[in-house]
Amino acid sequence: MAHPRQMHLALLASRTEGAVWRHPTSTPGAAAQLRSFSHQAAEAERGLFDLFFLADSSGLRNDPPELWSRTPYFHNVLEPATALAAIAMSTSRIGLGGTATTSYYQPYHIARLFSSLDHISAGRAAWNVVTSANAFISLNFGEIELPDHGSRYVRAREVMEAVNALWDTWDDDAFRFDKESGLYYDPQGLHPVTYRGDHVNVLGGGLNIARAPQGKPVIIQAGGSSAGRQLAAESADLIFSSARSVAEGVAYNTDVKSRMSASGRDPETMSILPGFRVVVADSADEAEDKYRAICALLDDETAVLRMAVDLEVDLRALPLDRPVPLDILPTSARFHTHFFDQIVAKIKAESPTLRDLARWWVESATHRGTASDLADLMEEWFTAGAADGFMLTFDLPAGPTEFVDKVVPELQRRGLYRTEYQASTLRGHLGLPTPSSPTVVAAGAGM
Ligand SMILES: Cc1cc2nc3c(=O)[nH]c(=O)nc-3n(C[C@H](O)[C@H](O)[C@H](O)COP(=O)(O)O)c2cc1C
């Protein structure tokens, strides 16, 4: 029997960094080579994924150097919109999403980048809205300190409103290209944009490219904080969540979808995809061995340094075999609030040793097993309402291929996943309507 609801799948491109760059099957530096990303996108498209996604950070981590020089993270990666434009040429159906920060880009830059990508890809572009959550990013933009969490989200809201207004610069049919009459575009179909905010302004300008094939590119958000969830509920089309359990996923989805209802949006129009790090193999033992081989690349001291970034405190002087004292922690996070809260909750609930806590934080969110184990797990999350699909990530280069060959057919057999693409745009894959251009909306409102 056909399943009434089907999963959406996205692939977070592997950058073979962290500790994994040292794995025998990794190609260090692959994230700066288009070949690696193109291959992953092609494999995801072969698996009928909705979306191929490139994460990004606008800064360079270098503190402490003894951590980052051994476990690189965005130290050598292609800029997403540029890379996705190239990947659009070697794919034809899969959505193409990339990150751009609202804290430092101007709305015009974001509107232009993702509208161009939507044109290049014939309606497959998505913008992942982030506010940047790392102190060092501000340095590239002439500021010593990142603005605080609250004001980053105030600016994010303004940037999103201005980007949306810029995407509405032109009516669908504004460009006439009428050689006989000499009319290139209909001036009635051009709507200059005025947007005034506390952080960003557009003063009667507009976007110098026709309305996007999708009407507007898809908007992704992954905020974990209350402000992030609220913004996502009001204005995103797709969410990546960082839920680590079915219960957390259900709570997150219930919260975001009730915020959507409260702001007059239909919760059915939102897909929430938890980030799922996956290792698949033909037997449970083999999957465990593969996973252990990845874990073994990271020593305890480096795991502690890595967790200390999210806990926003220097843990280097603490013994590995004792619990972390709560009184040395900041009272609240300045950056990744949700990550910080998850670690603090674990300390409060179980008082693990520093070693165990760090290893749990860097390792535990990996789901591993056979195709049928993983399909069981995904089905459990999906049917419990903890997920509308999954944002999958694989540490090892072979990951997407193994998943597509082994897990996808199992999900299809269960009726949980599409057996062919039904649409050619990302909005189509997600079941989202194409937003009408301003004149059409205004005409409709008056009828
Ligand atoms: C799957 C996934 C992908 C993400 N990708 C990015 C990214 O590319 N760049 C970034 O700065 N943050 C990224 N984030 C982090 C979130 O955007 C967000 O900053 C974080 O969850 C903290 O939420 P908050 O800002 O509401 O406190 C990602 C999070 C998830 C779960």
The ligand as a MOL file (V3000), in Angstrom:
LIG
                    3D

  0  0  0     0  0            999 V3000
M  V30 BEGIN CTAB
M  V30 COUNTS 31 33 0 0 0
M  V30 BEGIN ATOM
M  V30 1 C 22.1740 20.6030 9.5470 0
M  V30 2 C 22.6670 21.9460 10.0210 0
M  V30 3 C 23.4100 22.7360 9.1460 0
M  V30 4 C 23.9170 23.9780 9.5630 0
M  V30 5 N 24.6570 24.7050 8.6830 0
M  V30 6 C 25.2350 25.8640 9.1040 0
M  V30 7 C 26.0840 26.6100 8.2320 0
M  V30 8 O 26.3050 26.2400 7.0750 0
M  V30 9 N 26.6710 27.7300 8.7210 0
M  V30 10 C 26.4480 28.1810 10.0020 0
M  V30 11 O 27.0020 29.2200 10.3770 0
M  V30 12 N 25.6260 27.5020 10.8450 0
M  V30 13 C 25.0310 26.3680 10.4300 0
M  V30 14 N 24.2240 25.6640 11.2900 0
M  V30 15 C 23.9780 26.2100 12.6340 0
M  V30 16 C 22.6390 26.9120 12.7460 0
M  V30 17 O 22.3810 27.7850 11.6570 0
M  V30 18 C 22.5210 27.7420 14.0250 0
M  V30 19 O 23.4630 28.7830 14.0400 0
M  V30 20 C 22.7360 26.9380 15.2520 0
M  V30 21 O 21.8830 25.8180 15.2260 0
M  V30 22 C 22.4970 27.7890 16.5030 0
M  V30 23 O 21.1650 28.2310 16.5400 0
M  V30 24 P 20.7720 29.6520 17.0710 0
M  V30 25 O 21.4720 30.6410 16.1520 0
M  V30 26 O 19.2760 29.7710 16.9410 0
M  V30 27 O 21.2560 29.7650 18.4700 0
M  V30 28 C 23.6850 24.4350 10.8910 0
M  V30 29 C 22.9170 23.6440 11.7670 0
M  V30 30 C 22.4050 22.4180 11.3540 0
M  V30 31 C 21.5980 21.5950 12.3270 0
M  V30 END ATOM
M  V30 BEGIN BOND
M  V30 1 1 1 2
M  V30 2 1 2 3
M  V30 3 2 2 30
M  V30 4 2 3 4
M  V30 5 1 4 5
M  V30 6 1 4 28
M  V30 7 2 5 6
M  V30 8 1 6 7
M  V30 9 1 6 13
M  V30 10 2 7 8
M  V30 11 1 7 9
M  V30 12 1 9 10
M  V30 13 2 10 11
M  V30 14 1 10 12
M  V30 15 2 12 13
M  V30 16 1 13 14
M  V30 17 1 14 15
M  V30 18 1 14 28
M  V30 19 1 15 16
M  V30 20 1 16 17
M  V30 21 1 16 18
M  V30 22 1 18 19
M  V30 23 1 18 20
M  V30 24 1 20 21
M  V30 25 1 20 22
M  V30 26 1 22 23
M  V30 27 1 23 24
M  V30 28 2 24 25
M  V30 29 1 24 26
M  V30 30 1 24 27
M  V30 31 2 28 29
M  V30 32 1 29 30
M  V30 33 1 30 31
M  V30 END BOND
M  V30 END CTAB
M  END
